[in-house]
């Protein structure tokens, strides 16, 4: 497979968690299922949002999840099942292009073994 010609089949998913333990737990489940190649965890972000007619300010942890787009549905289901939020954030951003060797690795890491 030529990753350069197939780059639109990759996604960067963004999700937030209430704490580091939850973020690490989700990352390990996603990796164990070979649904993702990598999850970057950035702790201590400040989120300000409206929820149930109230403005909320919280410290959260953000996840940057790199995957093949064919795994999105399974990732969505897994996060919905294992996430403590009533409505977890999950946003998919298509990857337009990337380093071919990195995209090759991403493909290999997300293949069912």
Residue pairs with C-beta under 8 A, 6 or more apart in sequence:
1 104
1 107
2 100
3 98
3 100
3 102
3 103
3 104
3 106
3 107
4 97
4 100
4 103
6 103
6 107
7 95
7 96
7 97
7 98
7 103
8 69
8 94
8 95
8 96
9 68
9 69
9 70
10 66
10 67
10 68
10 69
10 94
10 95
10 98
10 103
10 106
11 66
11 67
11 68
11 69
11 72
11 92
11 93
11 94
11 95
12 64
12 65
12 66
12 92
12 93
12 95
13 63
13 64
13 65
13 66
13 67
13 72
13 75
13 90
13 91
13 92
13 93
14 62
14 63
14 64
14 65
14 89
14 90
14 91
14 93
15 26
15 62
15 63
15 65
15 79
15 83
15 88
15 89
15 90
15 91
16 45
16 47
16 60
16 61
16 62
16 63
16 88
16 89
17 23
17 26
17 60
17 61
17 62
17 63
17 83
17 84
18 58
18 60
18 61
18 84
18 85
19 61
20 41
20 43
20 61
22 61
22 83
22 84
23 39
23 41
23 43
23 61
23 63
24 41
25 82
26 39
26 63
26 78
26 79
26 82
26 83
27 36
27 39
27 41
27 63
27 65
29 78
29 82
30 36
30 39
30 65
30 75
30 78
31 39
33 74
33 78
34 109
34 110
34 111
34 112
34 113
35 67
35 71
35 74
35 75
35 78
35 110
36 65
36 66
36 67
36 71
36 75
36 109
36 110
37 66
37 67
37 105
37 106
37 109
37 110
38 65
38 66
38 106
38 109
39 63
39 64
39 65
39 66
40 63
40 64
41 61
41 62
41 63
42 61
42 62
42 63
42 64
43 61
44 59
44 61
45 59
45 60
45 61
45 62
46 57
46 58
46 59
46 60
47 56
47 57
47 58
47 59
47 60
48 55
48 56
48 57
49 55
49 56
50 56
65 75
66 106
67 75
67 106
67 110
68 106
68 107
68 110
69 92
69 94
71 110
72 92
75 90
76 90
79 88
79 90
80 88
95 103
98 106
